[in-house]
Amino acid sequence: MVIKDNGMIKKSIALLAFCVMTSCGYFRVTDLKSTKVCTIPSGTALHAVSINYNESGLQDMSFGVVLADDKVYVKDNIQRKVLVYDRKGNCTIAIGNVSGIADEKDVKKTQVSFDVIGTMVIDSENNLYVQNRLTSVQRISAAGTQIDMSPSFILVFNKEGNLQYTIGQTGMPTVPFYYIEYLEIDNNDRLFVIARTYDIWSVYRFDKRQRDYYMTFTKNHFVDMVDANTSYTGKIENIKILNSGDGFVLSVAYYHNTRFKYRKIYSYDMKGSQPAEILKLSEPKNELFTVIQNKYIYLWNVEDTNDVKFLLYNFDGTIIGNIRCKFPQQVLFSDIGISNEGKLYSYHAYASGLDIYEWE
């Protein structure tokens, strides 16, 4: 005779679920440690970056930082220039509106007339790819934000800062890109451009100046049929390229009318041209941040405003951990990115300049 205690069974199931979630890292949070890379001073000197602020805080998001290998790249849209530093904070190259600056003889200067400097990326040979967004007033609204649909070209500079060529949608500088979300480089130094309009996303891949892949996702590419009368329309939120360059990961949020229902993370094989579902998430706060080493998916907890926290999954949908970066306080602005080596880095703006950190 077997006596069943339903209450005990329920407690055992709950305890087992807790142990499983704990062992896979759902509740465990690892605090990463930061190491300062360098400080970039603010000001109008050739080697400095402009930071526009007043007593209320930052007035203009005119700067940005990319950390790649042994170099730090900083854009400055007030002075219309891109600066390259070593990891000690010494400026070695200045590109942009720099020809009339006679000081700082050790800095190599390249005169280029930028309009608006957008996203940047660097390949393994230290070639620099810079989005140059042409001045325009064309804007469209998306989810309460304004998207600047000004046409863009990509300018390619070698490691000495010399302009090599310009890339448009077909590879030749004839048809410009529209809104560019990201530029990315794969392990074979191929350039990816992730571009969009309001409801259409496109992925371009270039091998030097030759475009060898192109894919467009239209407004109704992702639709889930719940039943015969109900469907949820998917809206692409983000696309991240795999390091191999043979596929990418898409984050798609599904809505019933305007109500958020869930988010799905898909892997997409560029040869098979079919998405495969990896994750289904009902929590809207966990947004796709990046993919590392073709194996790990980082989801950013965007509701935590004090610290940056990521939930890590592998490609079979298993949670493998939580990590957190505790940012310094009393800053004008902070942001976080991922380097070519797959390491997290952050930069923090003060009145005196930018502090740049690596995290591990």
C-alpha positions in Angstrom: 0.0 0.0 0.0 1.4 3.4 -1.0 0.3 6.5 0.8 0.6 9.7 -1.2 1.0 13.1 0.5 0.0 15.6 -2.2 1.3 18.5 -0.1 4.7 16.9 0.2 4.8 16.1 -3.5 4.1 19.8 -4.3 6.8 20.9 -1.9 9.3 18.5 -3.5 8.5 19.7 -7.0 8.9 23.3 -5.9 12.3 22.5 -4.2 13.5 20.6 -7.3 12.5 23.6 -9.5 14.4 25.9 -7.2 17.5 23.7 -7.2 17.4 23.5 -11.0 17.1 27.2 -11.4 19.8 27.9 -8.9 22.2 25.3 -10.5 21.8 26.9 -13.9 22.5 30.3 -12.5 19.1 32.0 -12.7 19.4 33.5 -9.2 23.2 33.6 -8.9 24.6 37.0 -9.9 28.3 37.4 -10.6 29.6 40.9 -10.2 32.3 41.6 -12.9 35.3 43.6 -11.9 36.4 46.7 -13.8 39.8 47.8 -15.0 40.3 51.4 -16.2 41.7 51.5 -19.7 42.3 55.2 -19.9 40.8 58.7 -19.6 40.1 61.0 -22.5 40.1 64.7 -21.6 37.3 67.1 -22.6 37.9 70.3 -24.4 38.6 71.8 -27.8 42.2 70.6 -28.2 42.9 68.2 -31.1 43.3 65.3 -28.7 40.2 66.1 -26.6 36.5 65.3 -27.0 33.7 67.8 -26.7 31.1 67.2 -23.9 28.1 69.6 -24.0 26.6 69.9 -20.5 25.2 72.4 -18.0 24.0 72.3 -14.4 21.0 70.1 -15.5 23.2 67.4 -17.0 24.3 66.3 -20.4 22.8 68.5 -23.2 23.8 66.6 -26.3 24.8 62.9 -27.0 27.5 64.0 -29.4 30.2 61.4 -28.6 30.7 57.7 -28.6 33.5 55.1 -27.8 34.6 51.9 -29.4 37.2 49.7 -27.8 39.0 47.3 -30.2 42.2 45.4 -29.6 44.8 47.8 -28.3 43.0 51.0 -29.5 40.3 53.3 -28.3 38.2 55.1 -30.9 36.2 58.2 -30.0 33.7 60.1 -32.2 33.0 63.8 -31.6 30.1 65.3 -33.5 30.6 68.8 -32.1 34.1 69.1 -33.6 33.2 66.6 -36.4 36.2 64.3 -35.9 37.2 60.7 -35.0 40.1 60.2 -32.6 42.3 57.1 -32.2 44.1 56.5 -28.9 46.4 53.9 -27.5 45.5 52.2 -24.2 47.5 54.8 -22.2 45.2 57.6 -23.5 47.7 59.0 -26.1 46.0 60.3 -29.2 47.7 59.0 -32.3 45.3 59.7 -35.2 42.7 62.4 -35.8 40.3 62.2 -38.7 37.8 64.9 -39.7 37.9 68.7 -39.5 41.5 68.8 -38.4 43.6 70.3 -41.2 43.8 73.8 -39.7 45.1 72.5 -36.3 48.8 73.1 -36.1 49.6 71.8 -32.7 50.3 68.2 -31.5 52.9 67.2 -34.1 52.8 63.5 -33.0 49.2 63.1 -34.0 48.6 62.0 -37.6 45.9 64.1 -39.2 43.5 63.2 -42.0 41.2 65.9 -43.3 37.6 64.6 -44.0 34.4 66.5 -44.1 32.0 64.5 -41.9 28.3 65.4 -41.8 27.1 63.4 -38.8 29.3 60.6 -37.5 27.2 57.5 -36.7 28.2 54.0 -35.6 31.8 52.7 -36.0 33.5 49.3 -36.2 37.0 48.0 -36.6 38.4 44.9 -38.2 41.4 42.7 -37.2 43.7 44.8 -39.4 42.6 48.0 -37.6 40.7 49.2 -40.6 38.0 51.7 -39.4 34.5 51.7 -40.8 32.6 54.9 -40.1 28.9 55.7 -40.8 28.7 59.2 -42.3 25.1 60.3 -42.1 24.2 63.1 -44.5 22.4 66.0 -43.0 18.6 65.8 -43.5 15.4 66.7 -41.7 13.6 63.5 -42.7 12.4 61.7 -39.5 9.8 59.1 -38.7 8.3 58.1 -35.4 8.7 54.6 -34.0 7.4 53.5 -30.6 7.5 57.1 -29.3 11.0 57.8 -30.6 12.3 59.7 -33.6 14.3 57.8 -36.2 16.6 59.9 -38.3 16.2 58.5 -41.8 18.9 60.6 -43.3 20.9 58.7 -46.0 24.3 57.3 -45.0 27.4 56.0 -46.6 30.2 54.1 -44.9 33.8 55.5 -45.1 36.6 53.0 -44.7 40.0 54.1 -43.3 43.2 52.1 -43.0 45.2 51.8 -39.7 47.1 55.0 -40.6 43.8 56.9 -40.8 43.8 57.3 -44.6 40.5 57.1 -46.5 40.4 54.0 -48.7 36.9 53.8 -50.2 33.2 54.5 -49.6 30.5 51.8 -49.4 26.8 52.1 -50.3 24.0 49.6 -50.4 25.4 47.8 -53.4 29.0 48.1 -52.4 29.6 51.1 -54.7 28.9 54.6 -53.4 25.8 55.1 -55.5 22.8 54.1 -53.4 23.0 55.2 -49.7 21.8 53.3 -46.7 18.9 54.6 -44.6 18.8 54.3 -40.9 21.7 52.1 -39.8 21.3 50.3 -36.4 24.8 48.7 -36.3 27.9 47.9 -38.1 29.6 44.5 -37.2 32.6 42.6 -38.3 32.8 38.8 -38.4 35.8 36.5 -37.9 36.7 36.8 -41.6 36.8 40.6 -41.5 33.5 40.9 -43.5 31.4 43.9 -42.8 27.8 43.6 -41.8 25.4 46.5 -42.0 22.1 46.2 -40.1 19.8 48.8 -41.5 16.1 49.6 -41.3 13.2 51.8 -42.1 10.2 52.0 -39.7 9.0 48.4 -40.2 11.5 46.8 -42.6 14.9 45.5 -41.5 17.8 44.6 -43.8 21.1 42.7 -43.4 24.0 43.4 -45.8 27.3 41.6 -45.8 30.4 42.9 -47.6 33.7 41.3 -48.4 35.8 44.4 -48.9 33.8 46.4 -51.4 31.9 43.4 -52.8 28.4 42.8 -51.4 27.9 39.0 -51.1 24.7 38.7 -49.0 21.5 40.7 -48.6 18.3 39.9 -46.8 15.2 42.0 -46.0 12.6 41.2 -43.4 9.3 42.9 -44.1 6.6 44.0 -41.6 4.7 40.7 -41.6 7.6 38.3 -41.7 7.0 37.0 -38.2 3.3 36.2 -37.4 2.1 33.7 -34.8 -1.3 32.2 -35.3 -2.8 31.6 -31.9 -6.1 30.1 -33.2 -8.3 30.5 -36.3 -9.3 34.0 -35.4 -6.3 35.4 -33.5 -2.8 36.2 -34.6 0.1 38.0 -32.9 2.3 40.2 -35.2 6.0 40.1 -34.5 8.1 43.3 -34.5 11.9 42.9 -35.0 13.7 44.7 -32.1 17.3 43.8 -32.7 19.6 41.7 -34.9 23.0 40.5 -33.8 25.6 38.8 -36.1 27.3 35.5 -35.3 31.1 35.7 -35.3 31.3 33.1 -38.0 29.4 35.5 -40.4 27.1 32.6 -41.5 24.1 33.6 -39.5 22.6 36.0 -37.0 20.2 36.2 -34.0 16.9 38.1 -34.1 14.9 39.4 -31.3 11.2 39.7 -32.2 8.5 41.1 -29.9 4.9 39.8 -30.5 1.9 42.0 -29.9 -1.9 41.6 -30.0 -3.0 45.0 -31.3 -0.7 47.2 -29.2 -0.4 44.9 -26.2 3.0 43.1 -25.6 2.5 39.3 -25.4 6.0 37.8 -25.5 9.4 38.0 -27.1 11.1 35.3 -29.1 14.8 34.9 -29.9 15.6 33.2 -33.2 18.8 32.0 -34.8 18.9 32.5 -38.6 21.0 30.4 -40.9 21.9 32.5 -43.9 22.3 29.5 -46.2 19.0 27.8 -45.1 17.2 31.1 -44.8 15.0 29.8 -42.0 14.7 31.1 -38.5 14.9 28.6 -35.6 13.3 29.6 -32.3 15.8 29.5 -29.3 13.8 31.3 -26.5 10.4 32.5 -25.7 10.2 35.2 -23.0 7.2 36.6 -21.4 9.2 39.2 -19.4 9.5 42.4 -21.5 12.4 43.8 -19.6 15.0 41.3 -20.9 16.1 42.6 -24.3 18.7 41.2 -26.7 22.1 42.8 -26.1 24.7 40.7 -28.0 25.9 37.2 -28.9 29.4 36.1 -28.0 31.5 33.3 -29.6 28.5 31.9 -31.5 27.5 30.3 -28.2 26.2 32.8 -25.6 23.2 35.1 -25.8 23.2 38.2 -23.5 19.9 39.6 -22.5 19.9 43.1 -20.9 17.7 43.7 -17.9 16.7 47.2 -19.0 14.6 48.0 -15.9 17.6 48.1 -13.6 18.7 51.7 -13.9 21.4 51.6 -11.1 23.5 48.6 -12.4 23.8 46.9 -15.7 22.7 43.3 -15.4 22.7 40.6 -18.1 21.0 37.2 -18.2 23.1 34.6 -20.1 21.6 31.8 -22.2 23.2 29.3 -24.5 21.7 28.3 -27.8 19.7 25.4 -26.5 17.7 27.9 -24.4 19.4 27.1 -21.0 20.2 29.8 -18.6 23.8 29.7 -17.7 24.2 32.7 -15.4 23.7 36.3 -14.5 26.3 39.0 -14.5 26.3 42.5 -13.3 28.4 45.6 -13.9 28.2 48.2 -11.1 28.7 51.5 -12.8 30.2 54.6 -11.1 27.7 57.1 -9.8 27.5 60.9 -10.3 28.2 60.8 -14.0 26.7 62.8 -16.9 26.3 59.7 -19.1 27.3 56.0 -19.2 27.1 53.3 -21.9 28.3 49.8 -22.4 29.5 47.8 -25.4 31.3 44.7 -26.5 34.9 44.7 -27.9 36.3 42.7 -30.8 37.6 40.2 -28.2 34.1 39.6 -26.8 34.8 41.6 -23.6 32.4 44.1 -22.1 33.6 47.7 -21.9 32.0 50.9 -20.7 32.5 54.6 -20.9 31.4 57.3 -18.5 31.2 61.0 -19.2 32.1 63.7 -16.7 32.7 67.4 -17.1 36.4 66.6 -17.2 36.2 63.9 -19.9 35.6 60.2 -20.5 36.7 57.3 -18.4 36.8 53.9 -20.2 36.7 50.5 -18.4 36.9 46.9 -19.3 34.9 44.3 -17.3 35.7 40.7 -16.6 
